[in-house]
Amino acid sequence: MRLSVPSQVTQGAAARIAARVSPRSSTCVASVRSPSGPKTTLGSRRNQTTGAVSWLWRTSTSAALGRWTVTVSCGAAGRAKASIVVVKRPVPAAVTLQRSGFSQRLDPAGGSEVDYGLVLRNASSDEAALTVSVTVSFLDAANAIIKTESNEIAGIPKATTYYFGDDVFMDAPGTVARLETTLQIGDSSSSNFALPPVSNLRTFADPQFGQLRIDGEFSNPYTNPLADTAAITAVVFGAAGNVVGGSMAFPDAATPPGGRQGFELAADAIPVPEAGSVQVSVEPLVS
């Protein structure tokens, strides 16, 4: 008897068990035994034409991990064993909003500026989130939308917090009471990558105008240049850890592999005394 099985199967997936037996009139019974001992019988098969028989073993999403023993018994025609390793089912990328906040400043010329910050988290330790769409609506006290804006993040690595911020100018009058955020993931991938490292962060008041500025530097850990369209986004926290706003800027030029750049972001709507700390993420967008 010849027995054929895959070397491994993912939790929740199916594995085909195939055997060829002689004499062809033999009836075969297949079973699978878990690493801890319990056995599941998959039923009997007979194929008088070719002697080829098969079973489809559908594993559960909670199937025990490890080596399962497959046994096919065909009476007088013989018995064969093999093993299939059940591996963990990957957890798809899932990006959630952890915290958000904003500051609004009226423009003497009309309208206003809103600086907002979002703390996002990809909870999956198995898959990165790719092409993440971030849509933010600015609502007034009556729950009416004053303005909506959308952005896209190239990727958020596995088990990673991403700090996303921007500044929005509103021509329409109105005081923002809260944010409404929608997140959508374009794709989920097992690829391994990290965000560009950021260092030497600080906040300070612009010496000429007195408004909040954020500066620091980042480096490119990739083998390709980091694009000059890779967004540099900041989230500013108050002394109590609450989000008071954010900002966005872009590199002056593409960053070569292993290279680094300094940056400066403006957050005019955030009062300088309210800025306790800052976190920055650089979009992993290569050219």
C-alpha positions in Angstrom: 0.0 0.0 0.0 1.2 3.5 -0.8 0.0 6.4 1.5 0.3 10.0 0.6 -0.4 13.0 2.9 0.7 16.7 3.1 3.5 17.5 5.5 1.4 20.1 7.3 -2.0 21.8 7.4 -3.1 25.1 8.9 -5.8 25.1 11.5 -9.2 25.4 9.8 -7.9 24.1 6.5 -8.3 20.7 4.8 -5.8 18.0 4.1 -6.2 15.2 1.5 -5.2 11.7 2.5 -4.7 9.4 -0.4 -3.8 5.7 -0.7 -3.4 3.1 -3.4 -4.1 -0.4 -2.4 -3.9 -3.9 -3.9 -6.0 -5.9 -4.3 -8.3 -3.2 -5.7 -11.3 -4.7 -4.0 -10.0 -3.9 -0.6 -12.0 -1.7 1.8 -9.8 0.9 3.6 -10.6 2.9 6.8 -8.7 6.1 7.7 -8.3 7.8 11.0 -6.4 10.7 12.5 -5.0 10.8 16.0 -4.2 14.1 17.8 -0.9 14.7 19.6 -2.7 14.2 22.9 -4.3 10.9 21.9 -8.0 11.2 20.8 -8.7 9.5 17.5 -11.2 10.6 14.8 -12.3 8.1 12.1 -12.8 9.5 8.7 -14.8 6.6 7.2 -14.3 3.7 4.8 -13.4 3.8 1.1 -13.2 1.2 -1.8 -12.3 1.7 -5.4 -12.5 -1.6 -7.4 -11.5 0.2 -10.6 -8.0 1.6 -9.7 -7.5 0.8 -6.0 -7.0 4.6 -5.4 -8.9 5.9 -2.4 -8.9 9.3 -0.6 -10.3 11.2 2.3 -10.6 15.0 2.9 -9.8 15.8 6.6 -11.2 19.2 7.5 -9.4 20.5 10.6 -11.2 22.8 13.0 -9.9 26.3 13.7 -9.1 25.1 17.2 -7.4 21.9 16.2 -4.5 20.9 18.5 -1.2 22.1 17.2 1.6 19.6 16.5 2.0 16.2 14.9 -1.1 14.2 14.1 -0.9 10.5 13.2 -2.7 9.3 10.1 -3.6 5.6 9.9 -5.1 3.8 6.9 -6.1 0.2 7.4 -7.1 -2.0 4.5 -7.6 -5.4 6.1 -5.5 -8.1 4.5 -4.1 -5.6 2.0 -2.1 -4.0 4.8 -1.9 -0.9 7.0 0.1 2.3 6.7 0.9 5.3 8.9 2.0 8.8 8.3 2.0 12.1 10.1 0.7 15.7 9.4 1.8 18.7 11.4 -1.1 21.1 12.3 0.3 24.6 12.4 -1.2 27.8 13.8 -3.8 29.6 11.8 -2.5 33.1 11.0 -4.5 35.9 12.7 -5.4 38.5 9.9 -4.3 42.1 10.4 -6.7 44.1 12.4 -6.1 47.8 12.8 -8.0 49.5 15.6 -8.2 53.1 16.9 -6.7 53.2 20.4 -6.9 56.9 21.2 -7.7 60.1 19.3 -7.8 63.8 20.0 -7.6 67.3 18.4 -7.1 71.0 18.9 -8.8 73.7 16.9 -7.6 77.3 16.3 -9.7 80.0 14.7 -8.0 81.8 11.8 -8.4 85.6 12.0 -8.8 85.6 8.2 -11.7 83.2 8.5 -12.2 79.5 9.0 -10.1 77.4 11.3 -7.3 74.9 11.6 -7.8 71.5 13.3 -4.7 69.5 14.3 -5.7 65.9 15.1 -3.9 62.7 16.2 -4.8 59.1 16.0 -3.1 56.2 17.8 -3.6 53.1 15.7 -2.7 49.5 16.5 -2.3 46.4 14.4 -3.1 43.7 16.9 -2.1 40.8 14.7 1.3 39.2 15.5 1.0 37.1 12.3 0.2 39.6 9.5 0.9 43.1 8.5 -1.8 45.5 7.4 -1.3 47.0 3.9 -2.9 50.0 2.2 -4.8 51.2 5.3 -7.4 53.8 4.5 -8.0 56.3 7.3 -11.1 58.5 7.0 -11.8 61.2 9.6 -15.0 63.2 9.9 -15.1 66.4 12.0 -18.4 66.7 13.8 -20.1 69.6 15.6 -22.1 69.4 18.8 -25.2 68.5 16.8 -23.4 65.5 15.3 -23.3 67.2 11.8 -20.2 66.7 9.7 -18.3 69.9 9.2 -15.6 68.2 7.0 -14.3 64.8 6.1 -10.8 63.9 4.9 -9.2 60.6 3.9 -5.6 59.4 3.9 -3.8 56.2 3.2 -1.0 54.4 5.1 1.2 52.1 3.0 1.5 49.6 5.8 1.4 48.9 9.5 3.7 46.0 10.6 2.7 43.1 12.8 1.9 43.9 16.4 2.8 47.6 15.9 1.4 50.9 17.1 1.2 53.6 14.4 1.0 57.3 15.2 -1.0 59.2 12.6 -1.7 62.9 12.6 -2.6 65.7 10.2 -3.7 69.3 10.1 -6.9 70.3 8.3 -8.0 73.8 7.3 -11.7 74.4 7.4 -13.3 77.2 5.4 -16.8 76.5 6.8 -17.6 77.9 10.2 -18.1 75.6 13.1 -16.6 74.3 16.3 -15.5 70.7 16.2 -16.9 68.6 19.1 -15.6 65.2 18.2 -13.9 63.0 15.6 -15.5 60.0 13.8 -12.8 57.7 12.4 -13.2 54.8 9.9 -10.4 52.4 9.2 -10.2 49.9 6.3 -7.4 47.5 5.4 -6.7 46.9 1.7 -4.7 43.7 2.3 -3.2 41.5 4.9 0.3 40.0 4.5 2.7 37.7 6.3 5.6 39.9 5.2 8.1 41.0 7.9 9.1 44.7 8.0 9.4 47.4 10.6 8.7 51.1 10.5 11.6 53.5 9.8 13.3 54.3 13.2 12.7 57.8 14.6 14.9 59.5 17.1 15.8 62.8 18.8 12.2 64.0 19.0 11.4 67.3 20.7 8.7 69.9 20.8 9.4 73.6 21.0 7.8 77.0 20.3 8.6 78.7 17.0 11.0 81.5 17.9 9.2 83.9 15.6 5.6 83.1 15.9 5.4 81.1 19.2 3.5 78.2 17.7 4.2 74.5 18.4 6.9 72.8 16.3 8.1 69.2 16.3 11.4 68.1 15.0 13.5 64.9 15.0 15.2 62.5 12.5 14.5 59.2 10.9 16.5 56.6 9.1 15.8 54.2 6.2 16.1 50.5 7.2 15.1 49.2 3.8 17.1 48.0 0.8 15.2 50.4 -1.5 15.0 54.2 -1.2 12.3 55.6 1.2 10.1 57.7 -1.0 9.8 61.5 -0.7 6.0 60.9 -0.5 6.3 58.8 2.7 4.3 60.7 5.2 5.9 61.7 8.5 3.0 61.9 11.0 3.0 63.0 14.7 0.7 62.6 17.6 1.0 65.1 20.5 0.0 64.0 24.0 -0.9 66.2 26.9 0.6 65.8 30.4 -2.1 63.3 31.3 -1.5 61.1 28.2 -4.5 62.4 26.3 -4.1 63.1 22.6 -4.2 66.9 22.0 -3.5 66.8 18.3 -1.1 65.9 15.5 0.6 66.9 12.3 2.0 65.7 9.0 4.9 66.5 6.8 7.0 64.9 4.1 10.7 64.4 3.6 12.7 66.9 1.5 13.9 64.1 -0.8 14.0 60.3 -1.1 16.1 58.7 1.6 18.7 56.1 0.3 19.0 52.7 2.1 20.8 53.3 5.4 20.4 57.1 5.1 18.7 59.5 7.4 16.9 62.8 7.4 15.8 65.5 9.8 12.3 66.8 9.8 10.2 69.6 11.3 6.4 69.5 11.6 4.1 72.5 12.4 1.2 72.1 14.8 -0.2 75.6 14.9 -3.5 74.7 16.5 -2.0 73.0 19.6 -1.2 75.4 22.4 2.5 75.0 23.3 1.8 74.6 27.1 -0.5 71.6 26.4 2.2 69.6 24.6 3.6 67.1 27.1 5.2 64.5 24.7 5.1 63.4 21.1 5.4 60.2 19.1 6.1 60.1 15.3 5.7 57.4 12.7 7.2 57.4 9.2 5.2 55.6 6.5 7.0 52.5 5.1 6.7 53.6 1.5 9.6 52.8 -0.7 10.3 54.0 -4.3 
